[in-house]
Amino acid sequence: MHEAAHASAAPAAPSAAKAPSGGLAPFDEVYRGRRIQGRPASGGHHGGHHGGHGGYAVLIDGEELHVMQNADGTWISVITHYDPVPSPYAAARAAVVELQGAPLVQLVTTH
């Protein structure tokens, strides 16, 4: 998993910068052949693993990557849970590296 952390340590693209409102700016790019997108989540949608953190939705090839912001401001994803990164943008890139071309499969939960 350390490779993903090193791959995500590259300078963030301008699209990963803070938005003027103080939130995180949206991003949309192709990274290593995968389309990664991110934007502030709207309403009660999953945008962020546990919601209440202001919510941020991250997609890889149209599939949601569950992300969560830690108390220290770092971000983790369901793919790179033990390798915190500085932003949802970095989390998306790290997940692409870790997936090694495999599709992102949605988590199935039962209640």
N, C-alpha and C positions, 0 to 999 in steps of 0.2 A: 504494500500500500504506500510505501514511502515514495515510489516513483510518481504517483498521482500528486503528492504534495509538492514535489519538485517541479512537475510539469505545470502546476497551477501557480507557481511562484513567479512566473513571468509577469512583466508589467501589465496591469489591467488596461484594457482598451478604453478609450474615452467613453464608450457607452456604459461602462461599469461605474462611472463616477457618480458622486452624490448629485441628485437632482436639486434644482434651486429651492424646492420646497423643504429640503432637508432629508427627504426620503432617498431611496435608491433609484437611479435612472433605469429605464428599460434597456434591454439589449437584444439583438437579433443578429446572429452570424452563423457561418458554417465553420466548424472547428473539427479538424481531422475527419472531414467527410460527413459530419453529423450536424444537423441544424440545432443550435441551442438558442433558446429564447427565455427572456425573463422580464417580468413587469410586476408592479405592485398588484397584489390580489384585490379583487373587488368582492365586497359583501362577505357572505359566510362560506364562500368556496374554500377549498382546501388550502390555498395559498400559504404555505408554511405548515410545517408538520402539526403544530398544535394551535394554529390560528392566532390568537391574541397577541402576536408580536408585530402587529402592523401588517403582517402577511405579505408574502412575496411568492409569486408563482413562477416556477422554472419548468421548462419543457425541453425534452430531448427528442427530436424527430416527432414532435406533436404529443408525446406521452409525458405526463406530469412526473417530475422528479421531486419527491417530498424533501423540502429543506426546512431547517429550523435555525433560528438565531440563538446562540448561547448567551448567557448572562454577561460574558466578557466582550460581547460584540462580534465574536467569530461565528461562522456558519458551518453547519454540517448537513450532510444529505444521508438518505437511507443507504446509498452506495458507499459513501466514505465517512461513515459515522464516527470513526476514531481518528480522523485526520481533519481537524478544523481548519478552515480557510477564511480569508478576510471578507469575502463577499459571496452573494449568490452566483455571480458571474464566475468566480473562481471555483465554486462548488460544481457548477455545470461542467466546466472544463475538466476538473478532476474526475468527475463521474464518467465522462467520455473516455478518458485515459483508462480508468479502471475497468470499464465495460469491454474494452478491447474488441469492439465491433459487434458485440452481442446486443440484442435488442433490450430496451428497458421494458420490463414487465411490471404491470401494476400490482401493488400489494392487494391481497384479498383478505378482508377482515370479516369475522362473523360476530354478531352481537347476541 
